[in-house]
Amino acid sequence: MSNIKNEHPEILELPIAPDVVSDPSPKKDKTHYLYIFVIIAAVLGVILGLWKPDIAKEMKPLATAFVALIKMMIVPIIFCTIVLGIGSIAKAATVGKIGGLALGYFLTMSAIALVIGLVVGNVIQPGAGLGEEVKSMLDPNYKAGGGASKGLVDFLLSIIPSSILLPFSNGNVLSGLFVALLTGFVIQGMGERGKPALAAIQTIQTIVFRMLAMVMWTAPFGAFGGLAALVGATGWTAILALIKVMVGFYLTCFLFIFIVLGIMLYAVTGVNLWKFLKYLGREFLLILATSSSETALPRLIAKMEHLGVDKSVVGITVPTGYSFNLDGTAIYLTMASLFIAEAMGVPMSYAEQFTLLLFMVVASKGAAGVSGAGLATLAGGLQAARPDLLPGVAIVVGIDRFMSEARALTNFAGNAIAVLLIGKWTKQADFPRVKSVLKGEDPFDESTFVSHH
Protein backbone atom coordinates (compact mmCIF):
# COMPACT_ATOMS: atom_id res chain seq x y z
CA MET A 1 0.00 0.00 0.00
CA SER A 2 2.93 2.34 0.70
CA ASN A 3 4.09 2.17 -2.92
CA ILE A 4 0.62 3.06 -4.13
CA LYS A 5 0.52 6.08 -1.84
CA ASN A 6 3.87 7.27 -3.15
CA GLU A 7 2.74 6.99 -6.77
CA HIS A 8 -0.70 8.50 -6.12
CA PRO A 9 -0.54 10.74 -3.05
CA GLU A 10 -4.01 12.11 -3.78
CA ILE A 11 -5.50 8.69 -2.94
CA LEU A 12 -4.99 9.63 0.70
CA GLU A 13 -7.91 12.02 0.32
CA LEU A 14 -10.33 9.36 -0.91
CA PRO A 15 -13.18 8.45 1.44
CA ILE A 16 -12.47 4.82 2.36
CA ALA A 17 -14.94 2.76 4.32
CA PRO A 18 -14.31 2.58 8.07
CA ASP A 19 -12.89 -0.62 9.49
CA VAL A 20 -15.90 -1.19 11.70
CA VAL A 21 -19.53 -0.72 10.82
CA SER A 22 -21.62 -1.03 13.95
CA ASP A 23 -24.93 -1.74 12.25
CA PRO A 24 -24.53 -3.12 8.72
CA SER A 25 -28.25 -3.84 8.45
CA PRO A 26 -29.98 -0.53 7.65
CA LYS A 27 -33.48 0.18 8.86
CA LYS A 28 -36.30 0.35 6.36
CA ASP A 29 -37.13 3.88 5.37
CA LYS A 30 -40.50 5.26 4.42
CA THR A 31 -40.04 4.42 0.72
CA HIS A 32 -40.43 0.77 1.67
CA TYR A 33 -44.08 1.49 2.50
CA LEU A 34 -44.44 3.54 -0.68
CA TYR A 35 -43.47 0.47 -2.73
CA ILE A 36 -46.10 -1.57 -0.87
CA PHE A 37 -48.75 1.06 -1.59
CA VAL A 38 -47.80 1.05 -5.30
CA ILE A 39 -48.18 -2.74 -5.49
CA ILE A 40 -51.58 -2.62 -3.76
CA ALA A 41 -52.72 0.21 -6.04
CA ALA A 42 -51.56 -1.68 -9.14
CA VAL A 43 -53.48 -4.81 -8.13
CA LEU A 44 -56.61 -2.78 -7.38
CA GLY A 45 -56.29 -1.01 -10.76
CA VAL A 46 -56.13 -4.34 -12.61
CA ILE A 47 -59.13 -5.68 -10.67
CA LEU A 48 -61.20 -2.57 -11.40
CA GLY A 49 -60.21 -2.69 -15.08
CA LEU A 50 -61.45 -6.28 -15.41
CA TRP A 51 -64.53 -5.84 -13.22
CA LYS A 52 -65.84 -2.41 -14.28
CA PRO A 53 -64.10 -1.39 -17.54
CA ASP A 54 -66.20 1.72 -18.11
CA ILE A 55 -65.50 3.08 -14.64
CA ALA A 56 -61.85 2.07 -14.86
CA LYS A 57 -61.31 4.10 -18.03
CA GLU A 58 -62.46 7.20 -16.13
CA MET A 59 -59.47 6.82 -13.78
CA LYS A 60 -57.10 8.07 -16.50
CA PRO A 61 -56.78 11.63 -15.07
CA LEU A 62 -54.98 10.16 -12.04
CA ALA A 63 -52.27 8.79 -14.31
CA THR A 64 -52.18 11.96 -16.39
CA ALA A 65 -51.65 14.09 -13.29
CA PHE A 66 -48.82 11.84 -12.07
CA VAL A 67 -47.04 11.99 -15.44
CA ALA A 68 -47.38 15.79 -15.40
CA LEU A 69 -45.72 15.90 -11.96
CA ILE A 70 -42.85 13.74 -13.19
CA LYS A 71 -42.47 15.85 -16.34
CA MET A 72 -42.20 18.95 -14.15
CA MET A 73 -39.08 17.49 -12.51
CA ILE A 74 -37.21 16.24 -15.59
CA VAL A 75 -35.12 19.26 -16.66
CA PRO A 76 -34.05 20.31 -13.13
CA ILE A 77 -33.00 16.74 -12.31
CA ILE A 78 -31.02 16.34 -15.52
CA PHE A 79 -29.36 19.75 -15.17
CA CYS A 80 -28.19 19.15 -11.59
CA THR A 81 -27.03 15.57 -12.09
CA ILE A 82 -25.15 16.26 -15.32
CA VAL A 83 -23.35 19.34 -13.94
CA LEU A 84 -22.37 17.51 -10.76
CA GLY A 85 -21.57 14.38 -12.75
CA ILE A 86 -19.00 16.22 -14.84
CA GLY A 87 -17.39 17.40 -11.60
CA SER A 88 -17.30 13.80 -10.33
CA ILE A 89 -15.62 12.61 -13.52
CA ALA A 90 -12.93 15.26 -13.14
CA LYS A 91 -12.33 14.25 -9.52
CA ALA A 92 -12.24 10.53 -10.31
CA ALA A 93 -9.86 11.08 -13.22
CA THR A 94 -7.29 12.74 -10.93
CA VAL A 95 -6.48 9.39 -9.33
CA GLY A 96 -4.80 8.34 -12.55
CA LYS A 97 -4.94 4.86 -13.98
CA ILE A 98 -7.54 3.49 -11.58
CA GLY A 99 -10.04 6.30 -12.15
CA GLY A 100 -9.50 6.37 -15.91
CA LEU A 101 -10.01 2.62 -16.28
CA ALA A 102 -13.06 2.65 -14.03
CA LEU A 103 -14.78 5.49 -15.90
CA GLY A 104 -13.99 4.03 -19.31
CA TYR A 105 -15.26 0.60 -18.26
CA PHE A 106 -18.45 1.96 -16.69
CA LEU A 107 -19.37 4.08 -19.71
CA THR A 108 -18.70 1.14 -22.04
CA MET A 109 -20.77 -1.32 -20.00
CA SER A 110 -23.65 1.16 -19.68
CA ALA A 111 -23.72 1.54 -23.46
CA ILE A 112 -23.62 -2.27 -23.91
CA ALA A 113 -26.47 -2.73 -21.43
CA LEU A 114 -28.55 -0.10 -23.26
CA VAL A 115 -27.91 -1.80 -26.60
CA ILE A 116 -28.88 -5.19 -25.15
CA GLY A 117 -32.11 -3.69 -23.83
CA LEU A 118 -32.90 -2.30 -27.27
CA VAL A 119 -32.09 -5.59 -29.02
CA VAL A 120 -34.23 -7.70 -26.67
CA GLY A 121 -37.05 -5.14 -26.80
CA ASN A 122 -37.08 -5.26 -30.60
CA VAL A 123 -37.07 -9.07 -30.60
CA ILE A 124 -39.79 -9.80 -28.07
CA GLN A 125 -41.92 -6.70 -28.86
CA PRO A 126 -43.78 -6.88 -25.52
CA GLY A 127 -46.23 -4.07 -26.28
CA ALA A 128 -47.30 -5.29 -29.71
CA GLY A 129 -51.00 -5.96 -30.13
CA LEU A 130 -52.40 -3.46 -27.65
CA GLY A 131 -53.59 -1.21 -30.46
CA GLU A 132 -53.99 2.51 -30.97
CA GLU A 133 -56.83 2.69 -28.44
CA VAL A 134 -54.12 2.81 -25.78
CA LYS A 135 -52.59 5.88 -27.40
CA SER A 136 -55.92 7.63 -27.75
CA MET A 137 -56.83 6.60 -24.18
CA LEU A 138 -53.68 8.19 -22.78
CA ASP A 139 -53.55 11.21 -25.09
CA PRO A 140 -56.92 12.67 -26.19
CA ASN A 141 -55.14 14.89 -28.74
CA TYR A 142 -53.64 11.89 -30.55
CA LYS A 143 -54.24 11.57 -34.27
CA ALA A 144 -53.21 8.41 -36.08
CA GLY A 145 -50.33 8.85 -38.45
CA GLY A 146 -48.52 11.61 -36.51
CA GLY A 147 -46.70 14.52 -38.03
CA ALA A 148 -43.66 14.88 -40.23
CA SER A 149 -40.33 14.29 -38.52
CA LYS A 150 -37.60 16.89 -38.46
CA GLY A 151 -34.54 16.67 -40.65
CA LEU A 152 -31.13 16.26 -39.06
CA VAL A 153 -30.19 19.95 -39.41
CA ASP A 154 -33.50 21.14 -37.96
CA PHE A 155 -33.19 18.62 -35.15
CA LEU A 156 -29.69 19.81 -34.19
CA LEU A 157 -30.69 23.47 -34.37
CA SER A 158 -33.70 22.83 -32.15
CA ILE A 159 -31.37 21.69 -29.36
CA ILE A 160 -29.92 25.19 -28.99
CA PRO A 161 -32.31 27.29 -26.85
CA SER A 162 -32.89 30.99 -27.43
CA SER A 163 -32.09 31.52 -23.74
CA ILE A 164 -30.17 29.41 -21.23
CA LEU A 165 -33.21 29.62 -18.94
CA LEU A 166 -35.72 28.58 -21.60
CA PRO A 167 -35.40 24.77 -21.05
CA PHE A 168 -36.52 25.22 -17.45
CA SER A 169 -39.76 26.82 -18.60
CA ASN A 170 -40.62 24.92 -21.79
CA GLY A 171 -39.38 21.51 -20.60
CA ASN A 172 -37.19 20.84 -23.67
CA VAL A 173 -35.02 17.99 -22.39
CA LEU A 174 -32.32 18.09 -25.07
CA SER A 175 -31.91 21.84 -24.66
CA GLY A 176 -31.67 21.31 -20.90
CA LEU A 177 -29.00 18.66 -21.44
CA PHE A 178 -27.10 21.02 -23.76
CA VAL A 179 -27.15 23.84 -21.16
CA ALA A 180 -26.13 21.39 -18.41
CA LEU A 181 -23.11 20.18 -20.40
CA LEU A 182 -21.98 23.74 -21.11
CA THR A 183 -22.43 24.72 -17.46
CA GLY A 184 -20.58 21.65 -16.20
CA PHE A 185 -17.56 22.14 -18.42
CA VAL A 186 -17.37 25.87 -17.65
CA ILE A 187 -17.44 25.25 -13.89
CA GLN A 188 -14.90 22.47 -14.27
CA GLY A 189 -12.59 24.82 -16.17
CA MET A 190 -12.78 27.39 -13.38
CA GLY A 191 -11.01 25.06 -10.96
CA GLU A 192 -11.06 26.27 -7.36
CA ARG A 193 -13.19 29.29 -8.26
CA GLY A 194 -15.91 26.95 -9.50
CA LYS A 195 -16.31 25.10 -6.17
CA PRO A 196 -18.88 27.57 -4.73
CA ALA A 197 -20.99 27.13 -7.86
CA LEU A 198 -20.82 23.34 -7.55
CA ALA A 199 -21.79 23.61 -3.89
CA ALA A 200 -24.78 25.77 -4.84
CA ILE A 201 -25.91 23.29 -7.50
CA GLN A 202 -25.46 20.49 -4.96
CA THR A 203 -27.87 22.33 -2.67
CA ILE A 204 -30.33 22.84 -5.53
CA GLN A 205 -30.09 19.14 -6.38
CA THR A 206 -30.94 18.25 -2.77
CA ILE A 207 -34.04 20.46 -2.98
CA VAL A 208 -35.05 18.98 -6.34
CA PHE A 209 -34.64 15.39 -5.16
CA ARG A 210 -36.65 16.10 -2.01
CA MET A 211 -39.38 17.52 -4.21
CA LEU A 212 -39.18 14.36 -6.33
CA ALA A 213 -39.50 12.25 -3.17
CA MET A 214 -42.71 14.15 -2.33
CA VAL A 215 -44.02 13.68 -5.86
CA MET A 216 -43.36 9.94 -5.67
CA TRP A 217 -45.90 9.60 -2.89
CA THR A 218 -48.53 10.19 -5.56
CA ALA A 219 -47.23 7.15 -7.48
CA PRO A 220 -49.90 4.80 -6.03
CA PHE A 221 -52.60 7.02 -7.53
CA GLY A 222 -50.74 7.10 -10.86
CA ALA A 223 -50.31 3.32 -10.84
CA PHE A 224 -53.98 2.77 -9.99
CA GLY A 225 -55.24 5.20 -12.63
CA GLY A 226 -52.85 4.05 -15.35
CA LEU A 227 -53.44 0.31 -14.95
CA ALA A 228 -57.18 0.68 -14.40
CA ALA A 229 -57.57 2.71 -17.60
CA LEU A 230 -55.22 0.42 -19.57
CA VAL A 231 -56.88 -2.82 -18.49
CA GLY A 232 -60.32 -1.25 -18.85
CA ALA A 233 -59.53 -0.39 -22.48
CA THR A 234 -57.77 -3.60 -23.53
CA GLY A 235 -58.70 -6.29 -20.98
CA TRP A 236 -56.46 -9.32 -20.55
CA THR A 237 -54.34 -8.31 -23.54
CA ALA A 238 -52.73 -5.55 -21.48
CA ILE A 239 -52.12 -7.84 -18.50
CA LEU A 240 -50.38 -10.41 -20.69
CA ALA A 241 -48.28 -7.66 -22.30
CA LEU A 242 -47.20 -6.34 -18.88
CA ILE A 243 -46.24 -9.84 -17.76
CA LYS A 244 -44.34 -10.32 -21.01
CA VAL A 245 -42.23 -7.17 -20.52
CA MET A 246 -41.47 -8.09 -16.90
CA VAL A 247 -40.41 -11.64 -17.79
CA GLY A 248 -38.37 -10.31 -20.71
CA PHE A 249 -36.63 -7.81 -18.45
CA TYR A 250 -35.76 -10.41 -15.80
CA LEU A 251 -34.49 -12.79 -18.47
CA THR A 252 -32.36 -10.05 -20.05
CA CYS A 253 -30.80 -9.14 -16.69
CA PHE A 254 -30.08 -12.85 -16.04
CA LEU A 255 -28.39 -13.28 -19.42
CA PHE A 256 -26.43 -10.04 -18.99
CA ILE A 257 -25.00 -11.15 -15.64
CA PHE A 258 -24.29 -14.79 -16.43
CA ILE A 259 -23.19 -14.45 -20.05
CA VAL A 260 -21.79 -10.96 -20.64
CA LEU A 261 -20.36 -10.25 -17.18
CA GLY A 262 -19.66 -13.90 -16.36
CA ILE A 263 -17.60 -14.52 -19.49
CA MET A 264 -15.73 -11.24 -19.04
CA LEU A 265 -14.94 -12.02 -15.38
CA TYR A 266 -13.59 -15.50 -16.17
CA ALA A 267 -11.68 -14.40 -19.27
CA VAL A 268 -9.92 -11.53 -17.47
CA THR A 269 -9.43 -12.90 -13.95
CA GLY A 270 -10.09 -16.64 -14.10
CA VAL A 271 -12.65 -16.27 -11.29
CA ASN A 272 -15.77 -18.44 -11.42
CA LEU A 273 -18.91 -16.28 -11.43
CA TRP A 274 -21.00 -18.71 -9.34
CA LYS A 275 -18.42 -18.80 -6.54
CA PHE A 276 -18.08 -15.03 -6.58
CA LEU A 277 -21.86 -14.46 -6.40
CA LYS A 278 -22.10 -17.03 -3.59
CA TYR A 279 -19.48 -15.06 -1.64
CA LEU A 280 -21.77 -12.02 -1.90
CA GLY A 281 -24.91 -14.02 -1.09
CA ARG A 282 -25.85 -12.06 2.05
CA GLU A 283 -25.57 -8.80 0.15
CA PHE A 284 -27.92 -10.06 -2.56
CA LEU A 285 -30.46 -11.09 0.10
CA LEU A 286 -30.17 -7.64 1.68
CA ILE A 287 -30.85 -6.03 -1.70
CA LEU A 288 -33.87 -8.29 -2.28
CA ALA A 289 -35.26 -7.21 1.10
CA THR A 290 -34.81 -3.50 0.46
CA SER A 291 -35.01 -3.28 -3.37
CA SER A 292 -31.95 -1.02 -3.31
CA SER A 293 -28.30 -1.79 -4.02
CA GLU A 294 -27.32 1.24 -1.90
CA THR A 295 -28.01 -0.73 1.30
CA ALA A 296 -25.22 -3.20 0.50
CA LEU A 297 -22.56 -0.58 -0.33
CA PRO A 298 -20.61 -0.66 2.99
CA ARG A 299 -20.65 -4.47 3.03
CA LEU A 300 -19.42 -4.60 -0.57
CA ILE A 301 -16.46 -2.34 0.27
CA ALA A 302 -15.48 -4.44 3.28
CA LYS A 303 -15.92 -7.76 1.49
CA MET A 304 -13.94 -6.74 -1.60
CA GLU A 305 -11.05 -5.58 0.60
CA HIS A 306 -11.20 -8.91 2.47
CA LEU A 307 -11.23 -10.72 -0.87
CA GLY A 308 -7.81 -9.30 -1.69
CA VAL A 309 -8.46 -6.16 -3.76
CA ASP A 310 -6.41 -3.16 -2.68
CA LYS A 311 -8.18 -0.39 -0.76
CA SER A 312 -7.25 2.17 -3.40
CA VAL A 313 -9.11 0.22 -6.10
CA VAL A 314 -12.11 -0.49 -3.88
CA GLY A 315 -12.25 3.10 -2.58
CA ILE A 316 -12.37 4.51 -6.12
CA THR A 317 -14.29 1.87 -8.08
CA VAL A 318 -17.21 1.15 -5.74
CA PRO A 319 -18.42 4.74 -5.13
CA THR A 320 -17.85 5.66 -8.78
CA GLY A 321 -19.68 2.55 -9.94
CA TYR A 322 -22.70 3.32 -7.81
CA SER A 323 -23.13 6.55 -9.78
CA PHE A 324 -21.90 5.59 -13.25
CA ASN A 325 -22.39 1.82 -13.63
CA LEU A 326 -26.12 1.12 -13.62
CA ASP A 327 -26.42 -1.86 -15.95
CA GLY A 328 -29.83 -3.04 -14.72
CA THR A 329 -31.27 0.47 -14.88
CA ALA A 330 -29.91 0.90 -18.42
CA ILE A 331 -31.61 -2.30 -19.62
CA TYR A 332 -34.86 -1.24 -17.96
CA LEU A 333 -34.84 2.24 -19.52
CA THR A 334 -34.56 1.02 -23.10
CA MET A 335 -36.93 -1.94 -22.76
CA ALA A 336 -39.57 0.20 -21.04
CA SER A 337 -39.27 2.84 -23.76
CA LEU A 338 -39.82 0.31 -26.54
CA PHE A 339 -42.71 -1.25 -24.63
CA ILE A 340 -44.47 2.09 -24.28
CA ALA A 341 -44.00 2.91 -27.98
CA GLU A 342 -45.38 -0.46 -29.10
CA ALA A 343 -48.25 -0.39 -26.59
CA MET A 344 -49.33 3.00 -27.93
CA GLY A 345 -49.26 1.69 -31.50
CA VAL A 346 -46.43 3.96 -32.69
CA PRO A 347 -43.14 1.95 -32.60
CA MET A 348 -39.87 3.86 -32.55
CA SER A 349 -37.74 3.93 -35.68
CA TYR A 350 -34.10 2.85 -35.46
CA ALA A 351 -33.02 6.49 -35.78
CA GLU A 352 -35.23 7.40 -32.81
CA GLN A 353 -33.86 4.45 -30.86
CA PHE A 354 -30.32 5.67 -31.55
CA THR A 355 -31.26 9.14 -30.29
CA LEU A 356 -32.75 7.51 -27.19
CA LEU A 357 -29.55 5.47 -26.71
CA LEU A 358 -27.30 8.54 -26.83
CA PHE A 359 -29.51 10.40 -24.38
CA MET A 360 -29.72 7.48 -21.94
CA VAL A 361 -25.94 6.95 -21.91
CA VAL A 362 -25.62 10.43 -20.39
CA ALA A 363 -28.89 10.86 -18.49
CA SER A 364 -28.90 7.42 -16.83
CA LYS A 365 -25.98 8.60 -14.67
CA GLY A 366 -28.49 10.57 -12.63
CA ALA A 367 -30.76 7.60 -11.91
CA ALA A 368 -28.90 6.31 -8.86
CA GLY A 369 -29.80 6.33 -5.21
CA VAL A 370 -33.00 8.39 -5.30
CA SER A 371 -36.48 6.89 -5.41
CA GLY A 372 -38.20 7.96 -8.63
CA ALA A 373 -35.07 9.17 -10.44
CA GLY A 374 -35.19 6.17 -12.78
CA LEU A 375 -38.79 6.94 -13.70
CA ALA A 376 -37.88 10.58 -14.29
CA THR A 377 -34.97 9.51 -16.51
CA LEU A 378 -37.32 7.27 -18.50
CA ALA A 379 -39.69 10.21 -18.97
CA GLY A 380 -36.77 12.40 -19.99
CA GLY A 381 -35.61 9.92 -22.60
CA LEU A 382 -39.06 9.71 -24.13
CA GLN A 383 -39.41 13.49 -24.05
CA ALA A 384 -36.10 13.77 -25.92
CA ALA A 385 -36.67 11.07 -28.55
CA ARG A 386 -40.45 10.98 -28.90
CA PRO A 387 -42.41 13.57 -26.86
CA ASP A 388 -45.72 12.05 -27.96
CA LEU A 389 -44.87 8.91 -25.97
CA LEU A 390 -44.49 10.70 -22.63
CA PRO A 391 -48.08 9.93 -21.47
CA GLY A 392 -47.18 6.24 -21.77
CA VAL A 393 -45.06 6.47 -18.60
CA ALA A 394 -48.36 5.98 -16.80
CA ILE A 395 -48.48 2.43 -18.19
CA VAL A 396 -45.25 1.31 -16.51
CA VAL A 397 -45.72 3.04 -13.13
CA GLY A 398 -47.65 0.04 -11.85
CA ILE A 399 -45.07 -2.56 -12.89
CA ASP A 400 -42.01 -0.43 -12.17
CA ARG A 401 -41.90 -1.71 -8.60
CA PHE A 402 -41.96 -5.36 -9.74
CA MET A 403 -38.78 -4.79 -11.75
CA SER A 404 -36.85 -2.84 -9.11
CA GLU A 405 -35.30 -5.95 -7.55
CA ALA A 406 -33.82 -7.10 -10.87
CA ARG A 407 -32.46 -3.60 -11.52
CA ALA A 408 -30.84 -3.41 -8.09
CA LEU A 409 -29.35 -6.93 -8.26
CA THR A 410 -27.95 -6.34 -11.75
CA ASN A 411 -26.47 -2.97 -10.75
CA PHE A 412 -24.84 -4.53 -7.69
CA ALA A 413 -23.42 -7.53 -9.58
CA GLY A 414 -21.99 -5.23 -12.25
CA ASN A 415 -20.27 -3.02 -9.67
CA ALA A 416 -18.85 -5.96 -7.71
CA ILE A 417 -17.44 -7.59 -10.85
CA ALA A 418 -15.97 -4.23 -11.92
CA VAL A 419 -13.87 -4.12 -8.74
CA LEU A 420 -12.18 -7.42 -9.62
CA LEU A 421 -11.65 -6.41 -13.25
CA ILE A 422 -10.12 -3.03 -12.34
CA GLY A 423 -7.98 -4.76 -9.71
CA LYS A 424 -6.67 -7.17 -12.36
CA TRP A 425 -5.98 -4.47 -14.95
CA THR A 426 -4.14 -2.27 -12.44
CA LYS A 427 -2.34 -5.26 -10.84
CA GLN A 428 -3.62 -4.26 -7.41
CA ALA A 429 -5.48 -7.43 -6.47
CA ASP A 430 -4.11 -10.57 -4.80
CA PHE A 431 -5.74 -13.27 -6.94
CA PRO A 432 -4.25 -16.28 -5.09
CA ARG A 433 -5.99 -14.83 -2.03
CA VAL A 434 -9.16 -14.21 -4.07
CA LYS A 435 -9.38 -17.88 -4.98
CA SER A 436 -8.56 -18.91 -1.41
CA VAL A 437 -11.34 -16.76 0.03
CA LEU A 438 -13.86 -17.96 -2.56
CA LYS A 439 -13.01 -21.55 -1.60
CA GLY A 440 -13.98 -20.74 1.99
CA GLU A 441 -10.46 -21.03 3.42
CA ASP A 442 -10.56 -17.51 4.92
CA PRO A 443 -14.21 -16.59 5.60
CA PHE A 444 -15.32 -13.01 6.11
CA ASP A 445 -15.83 -12.09 9.78
CA GLU A 446 -19.55 -11.28 9.94
CA SER A 447 -19.46 -10.66 13.69
CA THR A 448 -17.09 -7.68 13.55
CA PHE A 449 -17.55 -6.67 9.89
CA VAL A 450 -13.80 -6.08 9.73
CA SER A 451 -11.38 -6.93 6.92
CA HIS A 452 -8.04 -8.01 8.42
CA HIS A 453 -6.35 -8.25 5.02
N, C-alpha and C positions, 0 to 999 in steps of 0.2 A: 504493500500500500504506500510505503514511503516513496518509492520510485514514481508512482503515479502522481503523488502530490507534487514532486519536484517538477515533473513534466507539465502538469496542469494545476498550478497553484490556485486557480479560481475555483476548483472543485471544492475547496475548503468551505466555500460560501453556500454550497448546495444544501437544501434542507433534506437531511437524511433521517429516516425513521428512528425514533428512540429505541434503546435496547429493550425497554420494558413497556409493555402496554397493559395497563391494569385491567381494563375491561374490553377485550377484543370483540365481544358480542354487543353491537350497538342496539339501542332500544328502538322500537318501531316508532316512526314519526307519524304525523297526522296524514301524510299522503297514503299510508297503508290503508286507512279507512276510506280515503277517496277512491282507491282502486276497487275496493269492495262495493262501494256505492255504484261505480260505473258498471261493474259486472251485473249487479242486481237490476240496474236501469236497462241494460242491454237485453237481459232475459225478459223483463216486463215488456219492452218494446216489441220483441219478436212475438210474444204471446198476444199482445194487443193487435199486431198486424195480421196474425192468422185468425184471431177470433172476431174482431170487428174492423175489417179493412177500411171501410169508409171513414170511421172515426180515426183510425190510425193515420190515414193520409192527412188529416187535419193537424197532426202534431208537427208537421214540417217546420213551422216558424221557430220552434225550439232549436232545431238543428241550424236553421239559418242564422239565428241570433248568436249561437255559439261560434259558428264559422266567422261571423263578422267581428266578434271579440278577438279571435285568434288573428285575423287579418290585421286588426288594429296594432298588434304587437310585432308584426313581422319585420318591418324596416328598422325600428329601434334595436331589436335583438340582433339582427344581422350587422348593423353598424357597430354596436359595442363589441360583439364577439370577434369580428374581423379586425378591428383596430387593435384590440388587446391581443388577438392571436398573432398579429405581425410582431408585436413587441415580445411575445413569448418565443417566437421563432428566433428572433435576434438574440435573446438571452440564451436559448438552448444551443445555438450555433457557437457561442463563445467558448464552450467546453471542448471544442476541437473535434477530433475524430468520432468520439462517442455521440455527441449531439448531431453531427452531420449525418452519420449513418442512420441514427434513429429517425430523424426527420425524413430522410430520403426513403427509408423503408416504410414508414407509416403512410406517407403520401402515395407510394406505389401500391400498397396493400389496400388502401381505401379505394383507389381507382379500380383495382381488380375486383373488389367486392361489389362496387357499383355496376361494373360490366356484367358480372355474374348474375346480379339481380335483374338486370335488363334482359339478359339472354333467357333466363328461366321464365321471366314474366312473358316474354314473347312466345315461348314454346308452349307453356301451359294455358295461357290466355284465360286467367281465372274469371274475368268479368264478362267474357263473351256470352251472349244470349240473353242478357238482361233487357236489352232493347232501349229505344230512345225515350220511352215513357219515364225512365229514371232521370234522364237529362231534363225533360220538361217538368218532372215533379220537383226537382231540386232548383231549377232556374226557370221561372215563369216567362222570362224574356227570350228563352231559347227558340231559335228557328233552325230547322233542319238544313243542313248544307253549309252553314257558317259563312264567314266572309273570306275575302281574298287575303292571302298571307303576304307579309312584307317581304321585299327583296332583301338581300344581304346588306346592301349599302344603307337602306332605310332602317333596317334593324339595328345596325351599329350606331347610326346617328341618333336613334331614339334612346340609346343608353345614356347619352350625355344630357343632363338636365339643364334647363335654362337658369337654374339657381341651385346652389349647393343645399339649400333648405327644402327645395321642392319635393324630393323623394319622401320627406317626412310628412308631407301634406297630401300628396296624391297617391302614395303607396306603391310607387314604381320600384319593384324589388331590384331590378338590374341597375337602375340609376343609383339606388341606395348602396348597392354593392360597389359600384364605381367610386362613389364619394368616400365610402369606407376605406377602400384600398388607397386612394390618394391621401386621405387623412393619416392612415397608419404609416405609410412610407415617409410622409413629411415629419411626423412626430419622431419616428425612428431616426431620421437624419439629423434631428436636433440634438440627439444625445442627452446629456444631463439636463439641458434646458427643457426637454420634452417630458421629463418625469412628472411635473405637476399636471400636465395635460392628461397623461395616462392615468394618474391618480383620480382626476376628475371624471374621466370616462369610466373608470372602475366603479366609482360611486354611482354614476348614472346607470351602469349595468346592474348593480345591486338593486336599485329602485325598479328598473324594468323587469327583472326576474321576479321580484316580489309581487309586482303587478300581475305577471304571468301566473304566479302561484295562486293568486286570488281568482284570476279568470278560470283556472283549471277546476275550481270547485263548482263551476257550472257545467263541467263535462258530463256528469250523469244526465242532466236535462238534454244536452246535445246528443248523447248516445241514445237516450230513450226516443227523442223525436226523430232522429235520423233513421234508426232501425225500424221504428214503428211505421214511418212513411214508406220506407223502402220495401219492407215485407208486405205492407198493405197494398202497394202498387204491383208487386211482382210475385207474391206468395212464396212457395217453397223454392222457386228458382233462385231467389236472392239468398236464401239460407244456404243452399248447396254451393253457391258461388263464394260466399263468405268462408265456408268450411274449406273449400278448394284453395283459396288464397292462403289460409292459415296453414294448411297441411303443406302446401308448396313452399311456404316460407320456412317452416321447420325443417323440411327436407333439404332445402338449399343451405341453411346454416349447418346442418349435419354434414353435408358433402363438403362444404367449405372448410370445416374444421378437420375432418378426417381424411380428406384427399389433398386439398391445396396446402393447408398448414401442416398436416401430418407428413406429407412427402417432403416438404421443404425442411421441416425439423430433422427428419432422419437423414436426408441428403447432406445437410450442412453439419450437423452435430453428431449423428449416429445414435441419437436418443430415441427410444421407442415412445410413441405418442401415448399409448394406453398407460404405460407405467408413469409417465409424467402427469397425465390427468388424474390418475389414482392418487398420486402424491398430493395433489391439490383438491382432493375429494371434499374435505370439510369446507373449503372456500366455495365450491360449487353448490353445496347444500345451503350455505349461508345466503348465496345469491338467489337461489330458488325461493328461500323463505322471505326475502325482502324485495325481490324483483329489481335489484340494483347492484351493479358491479362495484359501486363506490364503497359499499359496506365491507368488501373484502380487501380493500387497498392496503391497510396496514399489515394484514396477515400475508399478503402477497410479497410485500417488501421483505418481511422477516424470513419467510420461507425461501425466497430466492437467494438471499444472503446465506442461509443455512445450506442451501443446495450446493454452493460453491462459486456463485457469481460475485465478482467484486462489488463492493459498496458503491464505487463510483458509477458503474454501469447500471446498477439497480436504482440508485438515487436519481439518475438522469432519465433512464428509459421508462420506468413505471409512471412517474407523474406526467411526462410528456405523452406517453401512450394513452393515458386516460383522457387527454384532451384531443389528440390527433389521430388515434388509431381505433376507430369505431366501426369495425367490420360488420357486426350484426346490424347496427343502425343503418349503415350504407346499403346493405341488401334490402332492408325493410323499406327504405325511402324510395328506391327505384321500383320494387315490386308493387308497393302500394300506389305509386303514381300510375303505373300501367293498368292496374286493376281499376282505378277510378275512371281512367280514360275509356276502357273497354266497357265498363258498367254503364257509362253515360252514352254509349253508342257512337263515340267519336275517338277512335284509337289514335295514338300519337304516331306521327311519321318518324322515320329514322333520323331525320334532321332535327326534329323537335326532341327526340330522345337524346341526341348528342348534346344539344343545348342544355337539357336537364342534367346530363352527366357532368358537364363542365361546372354548372352552378353547384351541384351537390358536392363535388370534390372540395370546393371552398367552403360552402355554407354548412356542411355537415360537421365542421370542426366546432360549431357552436351548439351542438346537440348533446353535450355531455353534462351529466350531473344535476340537471334541473328538470323537475317534472314538467312536462308539456313542451320542452324545447324541441324535441324530436317532431312533435306534431306541428309546431310552428315552422320548423325547417321544411317539412313536407309541404305545408301551405305555401311557403316562400318559393319552393321549386316549381310548383304548379303555377303560381302567379308569374314566375319568370318565363317559363316555357309555354304554358297554355293557360292564360287567365280565365278562360271560360270553364276550366275544370275545377276551379277553386271551391265552388259549392259542394263538390264531391267529397271533400274532406269529412263532411258529416257522415258519409257512409262508413268510414273506417274508424270513427271515434269509438264505436261500440266494441270493435274487435281489437283495437289497439292494445288494450290491457292484456288480452290473451296471447299476444306476441311479445310482450315485454320481457318475459323470462328468457326466450330464445335470443333476443337482442343482447341482454345482459350477459348471458353465458358465452355467447360468441365473442363479444367485446373482451371479456375477461380472458378467455382462452387465447385470443390473438395477442393481447398484451403480455401474458405470461410467456408464450412462445417467443415473442420478440426479445425478451430479456436474454434468453439462451442464445438466440441467433446473434444479437449484438455482442454478447460476451465472447462468442466464438470468433466473430470477425475482428474484434479488437484484441483478442488473445488475453482477455481478462476474466476467464472462467476456468475453474479447475475441473475438467471433465472426468478424470478418474474419480474424484470425489462425487461428482454428479451421479455417475453410475452406481457408486457405492450407496449413496443416500436413497436412490430410487429402488435399490434392492432391499432396503430396509435395514441395512447394517448400521446406520447412524440416524435413528428417528428424530424428528423434530420434537423439541420439548414443549408440549402443549400446556404444561402446568405453569411455566414461567414465561412462555412466549418470547424466549431469548434465543438468539443465534450465537453460539459459542465459536463459530468458525471465524 
